Amino acid sequence: MPKLIAHQTPDAIIAYTQSHVMTAHDFLRDCFGLAMRLPTKPYLLNFCKNRYLFAVGMGAAALSRQAMLLPPTYNQGMISQLQKTYPDFYILYDQDVLEITELPSFKLEYPVLPSYECYGSLSDLKKDFSVPEIPADHVMAYVFTSGSTGEPIPHAKTWGSLTRNVQAQLCRIREDVNFLNQKFTVLATVPPQHMYGLESSVLVALLGGQAFGAAHPFFPQDICTELECLPRPRVLVSTPLHLRTWMESGMELPAVDLIISATAPLSLQLAESIEAKFQIPVQEIYGCTETGQIATRLPTVNPVWQTYGEVEIMQADSGDDGCGGAVAKGDYIFSPTELNDVLEVIDKNHFKLLGRKVDQVNIAGKRSSLGYLNYQLNTIQGVKDGVFFIPDMVDTPKEKLGETRLAAFAVASGISKADILKALRSRIDAAFMPRPLFIVDELPRNSTGKLPHQVLVELAQKLQSKQIATEPQKQ
């Protein structure tokens, strides 16, 4: 059976918290102690923001054979939805949250065990260091789709599949970077509740014998501060949004030894600027909630993605929309799984990513993709962030006639709305021009940099209502 952690000695470092260095002994002690105190329910909502406390909660749940629920959001609506499907769950948290005050909950703080004498044999863990095994078929978590392609759907992740997934990731890291057999430390700007954050920050450390920083930095200054506190080699696990903001901050950036990016396509320009700055590789991960991570590429070396281990990609039949689909299978993927992206399959282990199925746009017989349009918008001088979307709920005369129109948001500095539109006309076909284009202070991205479609629709409705209210009334 796979073990809870891969660390071989009790003094091996697992995590760096704000004021403590946590060893394998500390982690196992905290996991066993917490497991004794947790409610006896089958499911928990692991809401811990501190990455170490999240990991302890996960370890205690594994020892208790409980399953974590990891939804895409933690608002009241999502929690109410979970209650209907999983009525017998409790919430594990480390920071007070208004939405959970009326639900069964357990607050986790440091130290996890305020008095170790209460737990007798726990004090013998260091002397008799033995790592517990977890059944490979134990469902460790139900991870939900992000909601950007439909209603959130749970996907079971067993301890065995997660272990094989992370082992494949570690092999790829060693292929791409020579750490000279040194153990590395991970700092992540993505939350551990997200599939990417779970795999690439928590599990890669626990199951790979590495270490992680417990913080969840978001702003450039926070990222720099946390990196400076960690030993090298350092691995920064992040997103294109965080990386671009970090690189454009003008700050003195601490050294890193590998940068991993996922959740959205990484522009070649950004990857090149990172590699020129640090003289290190930038690794991009491809995956989804349904399959977990399944492939990587070094974008400045080759645009082609290479699958992990025994994972294979097959071209699927095109649907009614003419978009070529693909299926992933093998290794830690339970059954052949259709992907939500349009891929050009080169062979069973290599492919090119052409865009998301839901991104394909067909207007007046002309075809494009939201990914391509977003790229053109974001490369305009002065546009800091931008996104196209299909405003399927916006009530306009053209929509009533059944004619597709695109809308877009842009965060801009030193460039007017008219100039943005002028630049777009020189880059894209007139059929895909945004009508309307909204200029905003910032985009409502979530903690992983994504923009769920419904959030964009609601923002567009709000801005249009405000615009209509301020327009002079015709007599």
LUMVODO-847927 format. One record per residue (C-alpha): residue number from 1; z, y, x. Coordinates in pm, whole numbers. Example, Ala and Ser with C-alpha at 12.3 -4.5 7.8 and 13.67 -1.06 7.14 Angstrom:
{pt 1 {780 -450 1230}}
{pt 2 {714 -106 1367}}
! end
This chain:
{pt 1 {0 0 0}}
{pt 2 {-65 354 121}}
{pt 3 {238 547 241}}
{pt 4 {377 876 118}}
{pt 5 {320 1046 456}}
{pt 6 {142 949 778}}
{pt 7 {396 1098 1020}}
{pt 8 {533 837 1257}}
{pt 9 {863 992 1370}}
{pt 10 {1144 1172 1185}}
{pt 11 {1106 1484 1401}}
{pt 12 {733 1526 1334}}
{pt 13 {671 1868 1177}}
{pt 14 {534 1874 823}}
{pt 15 {570 2236 710}}
{pt 16 {652 2587 819}}
{pt 17 {844 2783 556}}
{pt 18 {953 3145 577}}
{pt 19 {1274 3059 758}}
{pt 20 {1263 2687 839}}
{pt 21 {1055 2429 1020}}
{pt 22 {1051 2119 802}}
{pt 23 {1023 1776 963}}
{pt 24 {924 1439 822}}
{pt 25 {1295 1358 793}}
{pt 26 {1358 1680 600}}
{pt 27 {1068 1610 365}}
{pt 28 {1169 1252 284}}
{pt 29 {1532 1357 238}}
{pt 30 {1426 1630 -6}}
{pt 31 {1186 1400 -193}}
{pt 32 {1449 1125 -239}}
{pt 33 {1716 1375 -336}}
{pt 34 {1494 1550 -590}}
{pt 35 {1377 1218 -736}}
{pt 36 {1743 1141 -820}}
{pt 37 {1774 1465 -1016}}
{pt 38 {1442 1493 -1199}}
{pt 39 {1422 1435 -1576}}
{pt 40 {1317 1083 -1671}}
{pt 41 {985 1180 -1827}}
{pt 42 {638 1043 -1748}}
{pt 43 {469 1378 -1673}}
{pt 44 {554 1700 -1497}}
{pt 45 {376 2031 -1470}}
{pt 46 {417 2118 -1101}}
{pt 47 {420 2498 -1113}}
{pt 48 {577 2554 -769}}
{pt 49 {412 2842 -583}}
{pt 50 {574 2757 -249}}
{pt 51 {353 2488 -95}}
{pt 52 {643 2296 58}}
{pt 53 {835 2285 -270}}
{pt 54 {514 2180 -447}}
{pt 55 {478 1895 -196}}
{pt 56 {841 1790 -243}}
{pt 57 {788 1789 -619}}
{pt 58 {479 1574 -575}}
{pt 59 {663 1336 -342}}
{pt 60 {958 1304 -580}}
{pt 61 {719 1241 -868}}
{pt 62 {546 967 -667}}
{pt 63 {879 799 -591}}
{pt 64 {969 821 -962}}
{pt 65 {620 700 -1064}}
{pt 66 {560 1020 -1259}}
{pt 67 {221 1193 -1287}}
{pt 68 {160 1562 -1225}}
{pt 69 {-40 1768 -1473}}
{pt 70 {-254 2023 -1287}}
{pt 71 {-439 2243 -1540}}
{pt 72 {-679 2523 -1435}}
{pt 73 {-449 2794 -1572}}
{pt 74 {-83 2824 -1664}}
{pt 75 {-95 3062 -1959}}
{pt 76 {73 2997 -2292}}
{pt 77 {-248 2874 -2455}}
{pt 78 {-306 2609 -2191}}
{pt 79 {57 2494 -2196}}
{pt 80 {40 2463 -2577}}
{pt 81 {-275 2253 -2542}}
{pt 82 {-104 2025 -2292}}
{pt 83 {189 1978 -2530}}
{pt 84 {-48 1832 -2790}}
{pt 85 {-192 1576 -2548}}
{pt 86 {114 1513 -2329}}
{pt 87 {414 1590 -2552}}
{pt 88 {666 1431 -2316}}
{pt 89 {640 1649 -2005}}
{pt 90 {862 1895 -1823}}
{pt 91 {791 2187 -1591}}
{pt 92 {892 2197 -1226}}
{pt 93 {891 2554 -1096}}
{pt 94 {1031 2774 -822}}
{pt 95 {976 3122 -969}}
{pt 96 {1077 3241 -1314}}
{pt 97 {784 3254 -1557}}
{pt 98 {816 3398 -1907}}
{pt 99 {585 3141 -2071}}
{pt 100 {805 2844 -1986}}
{pt 101 {1141 2969 -2110}}
{pt 102 {1132 2752 -2424}}
{pt 103 {1002 2434 -2259}}
{pt 104 {1186 2154 -2078}}
{pt 105 {1202 2271 -1718}}
{pt 106 {1363 2212 -1381}}
{pt 107 {1392 2493 -1125}}
{pt 108 {1340 2391 -764}}
{pt 109 {1486 2610 -493}}
{pt 110 {1553 2585 -121}}
{pt 111 {1752 2407 -1}}
{pt 112 {1635 2131 -232}}
{pt 113 {1968 1952 -185}}
{pt 114 {2256 2200 -173}}
{pt 115 {2504 1932 -63}}
{pt 116 {2373 1630 121}}
{pt 117 {2703 1446 103}}
{pt 118 {2633 1388 -266}}
{pt 119 {2356 1147 -181}}
{pt 120 {2529 901 51}}
{pt 121 {2254 697 213}}
{pt 122 {2025 1001 246}}
{pt 123 {2209 1096 564}}
{pt 124 {2091 766 718}}
{pt 125 {1721 850 672}}
{pt 126 {1683 994 1021}}
{pt 127 {1858 700 1186}}
{pt 128 {1661 442 991}}
{pt 129 {1331 628 953}}
{pt 130 {1112 440 708}}
{pt 131 {830 594 504}}
{pt 132 {808 466 145}}
{pt 133 {489 311 14}}
{pt 134 {325 426 -309}}
{pt 135 {114 182 -517}}
{pt 136 {-254 260 -470}}
{pt 137 {-313 248 -847}}
{pt 138 {-33 493 -931}}
{pt 139 {-185 793 -1112}}
{pt 140 {-52 1077 -900}}
{pt 141 {-212 1357 -1099}}
{pt 142 {-428 1451 -1392}}
{pt 143 {-644 1734 -1260}}
{pt 144 {-837 1939 -1511}}
{pt 145 {-1181 2094 -1492}}
{pt 146 {-1176 2468 -1429}}
{pt 147 {-1303 2572 -1770}}
{pt 148 {-1610 2748 -1629}}
{pt 149 {-1839 2475 -1767}}
{pt 150 {-1660 2393 -2091}}
{pt 151 {-1323 2291 -2227}}
{pt 152 {-1077 2163 -1963}}
{pt 153 {-1092 1785 -1930}}
{pt 154 {-831 1572 -1743}}
{pt 155 {-936 1349 -1454}}
{pt 156 {-694 1085 -1325}}
{pt 157 {-634 1078 -949}}
{pt 158 {-461 772 -808}}
{pt 159 {-263 775 -484}}
{pt 160 {-511 528 -335}}
{pt 161 {-818 738 -417}}
{pt 162 {-652 1056 -289}}
{pt 163 {-556 879 35}}
{pt 164 {-911 755 101}}
{pt 165 {-1050 1098 11}}
{pt 166 {-829 1276 264}}
{pt 167 {-895 1014 533}}
{pt 168 {-1267 1082 493}}
{pt 169 {-1203 1456 525}}
{pt 170 {-1001 1407 844}}
{pt 171 {-1282 1202 998}}
{pt 172 {-1529 1483 922}}
{pt 173 {-1299 1749 1068}}
{pt 174 {-1275 1549 1390}}
{pt 175 {-1654 1515 1399}}
{pt 176 {-1705 1890 1361}}
{pt 177 {-1417 2020 1575}}
{pt 178 {-1264 1890 1896}}
{pt 179 {-890 1955 1873}}
{pt 180 {-833 1735 2181}}
{pt 181 {-604 1507 1979}}
{pt 182 {-372 1799 1902}}
{pt 183 {-215 1818 1559}}
{pt 184 {-331 2119 1362}}
{pt 185 {-156 2344 1111}}
{pt 186 {-317 2447 784}}
{pt 187 {-281 2783 610}}
{pt 188 {-444 2807 266}}
{pt 189 {-527 3102 45}}
{pt 190 {-586 2870 -252}}
{pt 191 {-302 2731 -465}}
{pt 192 {-195 2365 -429}}
{pt 193 {-250 2313 -802}}
{pt 194 {-627 2346 -750}}
{pt 195 {-811 2027 -645}}
{pt 196 {-944 2195 -330}}
{pt 197 {-602 2332 -241}}
{pt 198 {-432 2001 -314}}
{pt 199 {-668 1803 -91}}
{pt 200 {-726 2046 193}}
{pt 201 {-381 2196 241}}
{pt 202 {-111 1957 113}}
{pt 203 {-263 1610 128}}
{pt 204 {-456 1662 451}}
{pt 205 {-122 1738 617}}
{pt 206 {92 1472 449}}
{pt 207 {-161 1189 474}}
{pt 208 {-313 1301 803}}
{pt 209 {3 1351 1004}}
{pt 210 {-60 1728 1027}}
{pt 211 {140 2034 914}}
{pt 212 {92 2321 669}}
{pt 213 {222 2670 608}}
{pt 214 {423 2692 286}}
{pt 215 {301 3040 193}}
{pt 216 {15 3127 -42}}
{pt 217 {-123 3451 109}}
{pt 218 {-382 3648 -83}}
{pt 219 {-426 3992 79}}
{pt 220 {-566 4033 433}}
{pt 221 {-236 4160 575}}
{pt 222 {-51 3860 433}}
{pt 223 {-307 3618 577}}
{pt 224 {-273 3778 921}}
{pt 225 {107 3774 908}}
{pt 226 {124 3408 808}}
{pt 227 {-133 3299 1067}}
{pt 228 {60 3468 1346}}
{pt 229 {369 3262 1253}}
{pt 230 {189 2928 1288}}
{pt 231 {115 2734 1608}}
{pt 232 {-237 2659 1722}}
{pt 233 {-468 2493 1654}}
{pt 234 {-478 2670 1319}}
{pt 235 {-704 2582 1025}}
{pt 236 {-763 2845 757}}
{pt 237 {-854 2694 419}}
{pt 238 {-1001 2965 200}}
{pt 239 {-1281 3088 -28}}
{pt 240 {-1581 3319 26}}
{pt 241 {-1400 3593 -168}}
{pt 242 {-1088 3583 51}}
{pt 243 {-1288 3545 371}}
{pt 244 {-1513 3842 302}}
{pt 245 {-1218 4066 212}}
{pt 246 {-1034 3949 524}}
{pt 247 {-1330 4009 755}}
{pt 248 {-1398 4356 607}}
{pt 249 {-1033 4466 622}}
{pt 250 {-1071 4633 962}}
{pt 251 {-748 4467 1077}}
{pt 252 {-684 4290 1404}}
{pt 253 {-737 3928 1300}}
{pt 254 {-531 3649 1461}}
{pt 255 {-712 3362 1628}}
{pt 256 {-806 3059 1419}}
{pt 257 {-961 2733 1534}}
{pt 258 {-1144 2620 1219}}
{pt 259 {-1224 2785 888}}
{pt 260 {-1292 2573 581}}
{pt 261 {-1449 2729 272}}
{pt 262 {-1512 2601 -81}}
{pt 263 {-1511 2692 -455}}
{pt 264 {-1831 2901 -427}}
{pt 265 {-2137 2916 -198}}
{pt 266 {-2067 3081 137}}
{pt 267 {-2336 3327 242}}
{pt 268 {-2503 3261 577}}
{pt 269 {-2437 3621 677}}
{pt 270 {-2060 3583 626}}
{pt 271 {-2051 3247 806}}
{pt 272 {-2239 3395 1103}}
{pt 273 {-2006 3694 1123}}
{pt 274 {-1699 3466 1123}}
{pt 275 {-1837 3242 1395}}
{pt 276 {-1939 3543 1607}}
{pt 277 {-1589 3689 1571}}
{pt 278 {-1385 3379 1650}}
{pt 279 {-1633 3154 1833}}
{pt 280 {-1536 2867 1605}}
{pt 281 {-1718 2654 1347}}
{pt 282 {-1711 2732 975}}
{pt 283 {-1708 2417 763}}
{pt 284 {-1810 2431 398}}
{pt 285 {-1691 2166 152}}
{pt 286 {-1881 2046 -154}}
{pt 287 {-1697 1877 -437}}
{pt 288 {-1571 1910 -791}}
{pt 289 {-1268 1820 -996}}
{pt 290 {-1434 1504 -1126}}
{pt 291 {-1505 1352 -784}}
{pt 292 {-1291 1547 -540}}
{pt 293 {-1452 1661 -216}}
{pt 294 {-1756 1451 -126}}
{pt 295 {-1961 1636 138}}
{pt 296 {-1959 1908 403}}
{pt 297 {-2200 2115 605}}
{pt 298 {-2191 2364 891}}
{pt 299 {-2394 2642 721}}
{pt 300 {-2498 2816 1043}}
{pt 301 {-2629 2487 1185}}
{pt 302 {-2792 2312 891}}
{pt 303 {-2830 2396 519}}
{pt 304 {-2820 2024 434}}
{pt 305 {-2498 1867 306}}
{pt 306 {-2374 1532 442}}
{pt 307 {-2158 1306 225}}
{pt 308 {-1826 1159 334}}
{pt 309 {-1799 797 444}}
{pt 310 {-1938 558 185}}
{pt 311 {-2005 822 -82}}
{pt 312 {-2368 820 -197}}
{pt 313 {-2581 1065 -395}}
{pt 314 {-2861 954 -627}}
{pt 315 {-3117 1166 -807}}
{pt 316 {-3080 1142 -1184}}
{pt 317 {-3346 1192 -1446}}
{pt 318 {-3414 1551 -1543}}
{pt 319 {-3269 1660 -1873}}
{pt 320 {-3442 1845 -2152}}
{pt 321 {-3405 2169 -1958}}
{pt 322 {-3607 2028 -1668}}
{pt 323 {-3319 2059 -1422}}
{pt 324 {-3288 1771 -1177}}
{pt 325 {-2942 1617 -1195}}
{pt 326 {-2760 1397 -946}}
{pt 327 {-2496 1125 -952}}
{pt 328 {-2222 1061 -694}}
{pt 329 {-2078 712 -643}}
{pt 330 {-1891 492 -399}}
{pt 331 {-1568 482 -199}}
{pt 332 {-1291 677 -377}}
{pt 333 {-1506 775 -678}}
{pt 334 {-1401 540 -959}}
{pt 335 {-1741 518 -1127}}
{pt 336 {-2083 686 -1089}}
{pt 337 {-2026 1049 -1184}}
{pt 338 {-2290 1298 -1290}}
{pt 339 {-2257 1629 -1106}}
{pt 340 {-2280 1970 -1269}}
{pt 341 {-2515 2096 -1000}}
{pt 342 {-2888 2081 -935}}
{pt 343 {-2942 1895 -607}}
{pt 344 {-3244 1809 -399}}
{pt 345 {-3157 1460 -277}}
{pt 346 {-3300 1393 69}}
{pt 347 {-3148 1047 105}}
{pt 348 {-2832 875 -18}}
{pt 349 {-2612 1069 228}}
{pt 350 {-2788 1409 248}}
{pt 351 {-2884 1674 -7}}
{pt 352 {-2951 2043 -63}}
{pt 353 {-2761 2240 -325}}
{pt 354 {-3001 2436 -548}}
{pt 355 {-2751 2574 -800}}
{pt 356 {-2543 2482 -1101}}
{pt 357 {-2704 2338 -1412}}
{pt 358 {-2537 2603 -1625}}
{pt 359 {-2675 2867 -1387}}
{pt 360 {-3038 2793 -1468}}
{pt 361 {-3198 3080 -1660}}
{pt 362 {-3532 3069 -1840}}
{pt 363 {-3652 3401 -1984}}
{pt 364 {-4002 3462 -2121}}
{pt 365 {-4128 3151 -1943}}
{pt 366 {-3987 3262 -1608}}
{pt 367 {-3719 3062 -1431}}
{pt 368 {-3438 3171 -1200}}
{pt 369 {-3072 3093 -1140}}
{pt 370 {-2754 3297 -1165}}
{pt 371 {-2674 3197 -808}}
{pt 372 {-2996 3354 -680}}
{pt 373 {-2945 3668 -889}}
{pt 374 {-2584 3701 -770}}
{pt 375 {-2703 3676 -410}}
{pt 376 {-2954 3957 -462}}
{pt 377 {-2693 4178 -628}}
{pt 378 {-2431 4121 -360}}
{pt 379 {-2664 4198 -71}}
{pt 380 {-2730 4553 -195}}
{pt 381 {-2574 4808 40}}
{pt 382 {-2260 4946 -128}}
{pt 383 {-2202 4656 -369}}
{pt 384 {-1865 4503 -279}}
{pt 385 {-1867 4230 -543}}
{pt 386 {-2093 4143 -832}}
{pt 387 {-2189 3876 -1080}}
{pt 388 {-2460 3806 -1340}}
{pt 389 {-2381 3617 -1658}}
{pt 390 {-2529 3532 -1997}}
{pt 391 {-2338 3735 -2257}}
{pt 392 {-2371 3479 -2535}}
{pt 393 {-2116 3662 -2752}}
{pt 394 {-2246 4016 -2707}}
{pt 395 {-2383 4150 -3033}}
{pt 396 {-2707 4332 -2960}}
{pt 397 {-3035 4355 -3156}}
{pt 398 {-3212 4148 -2890}}
{pt 399 {-2955 3873 -2925}}
{pt 400 {-3007 3867 -3300}}
{pt 401 {-3375 3802 -3235}}
{pt 402 {-3278 3503 -3025}}
{pt 403 {-3402 3657 -2699}}
{pt 404 {-3194 3581 -2390}}
{pt 405 {-3063 3881 -2201}}
{pt 406 {-2854 3890 -1887}}
{pt 407 {-2564 4120 -1813}}
{pt 408 {-2393 4194 -1483}}
{pt 409 {-2077 4345 -1338}}
{pt 410 {-2065 4526 -1005}}
{pt 411 {-1786 4664 -790}}
{pt 412 {-1952 4941 -590}}
{pt 413 {-1867 5212 -341}}
{pt 414 {-2097 5497 -240}}
{pt 415 {-2379 5386 -468}}
{pt 416 {-2453 5479 -828}}
{pt 417 {-2538 5253 -1118}}
{pt 418 {-2892 5391 -1120}}
{pt 419 {-2938 5313 -750}}
{pt 420 {-2811 4957 -799}}
{pt 421 {-3064 4902 -1076}}
{pt 422 {-3338 5054 -861}}
{pt 423 {-3253 4818 -577}}
{pt 424 {-3249 4521 -814}}
{pt 425 {-3596 4606 -949}}
{pt 426 {-3732 4568 -597}}
{pt 427 {-3567 4228 -555}}
{pt 428 {-3591 4041 -886}}
{pt 429 {-3837 4002 -1173}}
{pt 430 {-3796 4256 -1452}}
{pt 431 {-3719 3974 -1698}}
{pt 432 {-3389 3913 -1519}}
{pt 433 {-3270 4274 -1494}}
{pt 434 {-2916 4309 -1634}}
{pt 435 {-2895 4478 -1972}}
{pt 436 {-2631 4611 -1945}}
{pt 437 {-2491 4657 -1594}}
{pt 438 {-2118 4734 -1597}}
{pt 439 {-1956 4915 -1304}}
{pt 440 {-1593 4805 -1271}}
{pt 441 {-1306 4856 -1027}}
{pt 442 {-1265 4483 -968}}
{pt 443 {-1378 4151 -1108}}
{pt 444 {-1122 3932 -1292}}
{pt 445 {-1136 3646 -1043}}
{pt 446 {-872 3375 -1062}}
{pt 447 {-664 3251 -769}}
{pt 448 {-954 3050 -626}}
{pt 449 {-1208 3331 -662}}
{pt 450 {-1380 3189 -968}}
{pt 451 {-1493 3383 -1274}}
{pt 452 {-1463 3170 -1592}}
{pt 453 {-1742 3256 -1834}}
{pt 454 {-1515 3336 -2126}}
{pt 455 {-1323 3590 -1918}}
{pt 456 {-1651 3770 -1841}}
{pt 457 {-1752 3763 -2207}}
{pt 458 {-1420 3917 -2313}}
{pt 459 {-1446 4186 -2045}}
{pt 460 {-1801 4272 -2156}}
{pt 461 {-1692 4297 -2518}}
{pt 462 {-1404 4525 -2420}}
{pt 463 {-1624 4754 -2212}}
{pt 464 {-1896 4767 -2480}}
{pt 465 {-1642 4853 -2748}}
{pt 466 {-1504 5130 -2528}}
{pt 467 {-1856 5259 -2462}}
{pt 468 {-1945 5261 -2832}}
{pt 469 {-1621 5444 -2917}}
{pt 470 {-1702 5723 -2670}}
{pt 471 {-2066 5768 -2770}}
{pt 472 {-2145 6069 -2993}}
{pt 473 {-2201 5967 -3354}}
{pt 474 {-2549 6021 -3499}}
{pt 475 {-2556 6238 -3807}}
! end
